Amino acid sequence: MLTFLGFLMIIIFMVLIMNKKMTPLTALVIIPVTVALFAGFGPHLGEMMKNGVKEIALTGVMLIFAILYFSLMIDTGLFEPLVNLILKTVGDNPVKTTIGTAILTTLVSLDGDGSSTYIIVVAAMLPLYKKQGINPLVLTCIIMLAGGIMNILPWGGPTARVMSSLKLGHTEIFVPMIPIMALGIAWVLFVAYILGRKEKKRIAKHGKYTRYAASDITGESDPKLLRPKLIWVNLGLTLVLLTVMILDIVPLGIAFMIAFCIASVINYPKLKDQQKIMSKHAGNALSVAGMIFGAGIFTGILNGSGIMQAMGNSMIEIVPKSWGGYLNIITAVFSVPLTFFLTNDAYYFGILPIVEATGHQLGIAPDILGRASLVGQASHLLSPLVPSTYLLVSLAGVEYSDHLKYTLKWAIGSSVIMLLGALLLGTI
């Protein structure tokens, strides 16, 4: 029953979002609450939702002030020299731009934080996409594909969960995955080339894309807000912020909060200018924060009710026992839907130990199953349960439903390529 309710909840959510009958925020809140009440969880609903929001609170704070900080830096003109340099390098060639997006995302993703990667890459590349008239869905697609591969880094999250859950080291889990990640990045570059070619042909035939959202991170440009004389000060502040982030000196949300306040005072000493910056970007920050806390309620109910664990167990139970010898391949294949429908914590701490225990009985080494479970990460970032996904679409000014429909086939392609590579190289 719990499994049925869980999949019903997610299916209703996806249908409403894909058909644009609800916003992500309203769907993330209303659907799980309605289903939980119907299932008789009413007395415990408040506690479930509170726990879900508490778990995601620091992420929400971080995203609010990260958006405000980088939006302010865009207003000051910090990224204009970079955009002009990239534009000078790639010219008016969408193919070079899309490939450059894949490379930049891969490099920035080395810090292991998806949210900061999204903000930095979108802030740097979206103005270029606008100048060339490229569909912003191409930008979100490439960023998500590259981010999904780089998410396997040990400090990125999933791999650390695998090592902790199975009590293994990075040499057993991560190191053998490096060739598979390289293969995945090669696939992303290939997809970027294909999408760039498509955009180049579309622009030549139908003209430049012009339906950009005014609510994206670049917003409406205001020459009065430019601060060219302070560009080195702003660059220094941003580098210090990134250093603090990489070294994990203070919580990231606090770091962005402090950096935003310092940047506001330095660039806009007058109170009315500070208020103008805040009001200009508050809508975008609030929109993302609302979806983040909505996702907290969604996952809080899924976890607190036991629905998420039941969904994972049921998907394992449908595999015939006679297929036990192929558990490594089954784990890799099922990691795609499981990491899409479940959170990483639920999958790696709730489901993977069960898979590992089954593998022990069949004589399949835990490190093999651990590596197999990471194959699905190539598609995981598309999940409606991943808060940073809403950040990405909001920054680029696109709808989540459009992003999902545009990116899904390429993300599944990433998982297929990684699965085939892992099998051929003997990684799993």
C-alpha positions, 0 to 999 in steps of 0.5 A: 500500500505504501509503495502504491501511494509513493508512486501515485504521489510522484506520478500525479506530481509529474503529470501535473508539472509536465502538463503545466497544471501546477507550479512546482511549489504548489505541487510539491506541497499539496500532493504529498499532504493530500496523499498523506492525509488520505493514507491516515498520517494526519496526526504525524503530518506536522512532525514529518513536514517539520523534519523535512524542512529542517533538513533542507533549511541550510540549503535554502538559506545558502541558495537565497544569498547565493542568488542575491550575491551573484545577481549583484555581481552581474549587476556590477559587471563582474562577468562582462570581461569573461563573457566578452573574452569567451565571445571573442574566443568562440565568435558567433558559433553556437557549437563552440559555445555549447562545447565550452559550456560542457568544459566549463561545467566540468571544471567548476564541478570539481568543487563538488557543490552542484548549486554553486556550479549552477550559479557560476556557469549560468551567470557566465554563459547565459549572457553569451547564449542571449547574444547568440540567440541559443535556446536556454534549455540547451544550457540547462541540459548540458550543465545538468549532464556534466554535473551528473557525471561529476557528482560521482566525485568522492566529495560530491555526495553519492560516492561518500554515501556509498563508502559510508554505507558499505564501509569501503574506501575511495580506492575501492569505489571511486578510483575504478570509476574514473575511466567511466567518468571520463567516458561520461564526460566524452558523451557530454561533449558529444551531446554538446556538439550535437545540440550546438549543431542543431541550434546553429541550423535552427538559427540559420533557418528561423533566426535567433531565440528571443523568448528569454525570461525577464526573471532569469539571473541576468535580469534587466540590465541597468547601466547605472548599477555597473561598477567597472572601477570596483571590478578587482575588488569584486573579483577578490571578494568572489575568490575569497568566497570560493576559497572559503567554500572549497576549504569549508571554513564556515557553512556556505549559507553563512559565507554567502550571507556575509559576502552579499552584505559586504558587496552591497555596502562596497558597491552601493553605499547609498541605502536606496541603491541597496534596497533597489538591488534587494527588491530587483532580485528578491523575487527570483531568490524567493521563488527558488527558496519556496521550491526548495522548502516545498521539496523539503515537505515532499521528502519529509513526508516520503521519509517520515511515512516510510513510503520511500523505504517501501518503494525501494524495497518493492522495486528490489523484490520484483527481481526474480531470484533466478536473476541473482547472478546478474545482481551487479547489472540489475543494480546498475540498471535499477539505480537509474529509476531508484535514484530518480524516485528516491533521495540519495540518502534513502537509496544509499543508506536504505536500499544499498545495504539490502542489495549488498546483503543479497550480493554477499549470499550470492558471492558478489563483492560489495565494491562491485555493487557499490560502483554499480549503484553510482551509474544512475547518478547521470540521471539523478539530478533531473529528479524532482526531489533534488533541490538544486534542480529548481535552482538551475531552471530558475537561474536560466529562466526555464520551466522545470517541465520543459527542462525535464522533457528536453534533457531526459533522453540525453540523461538516460543516454549518459547512464546507458553509456556509463553502464556499457563502459563499466561492463566492457571495462570490468568495473562492475 
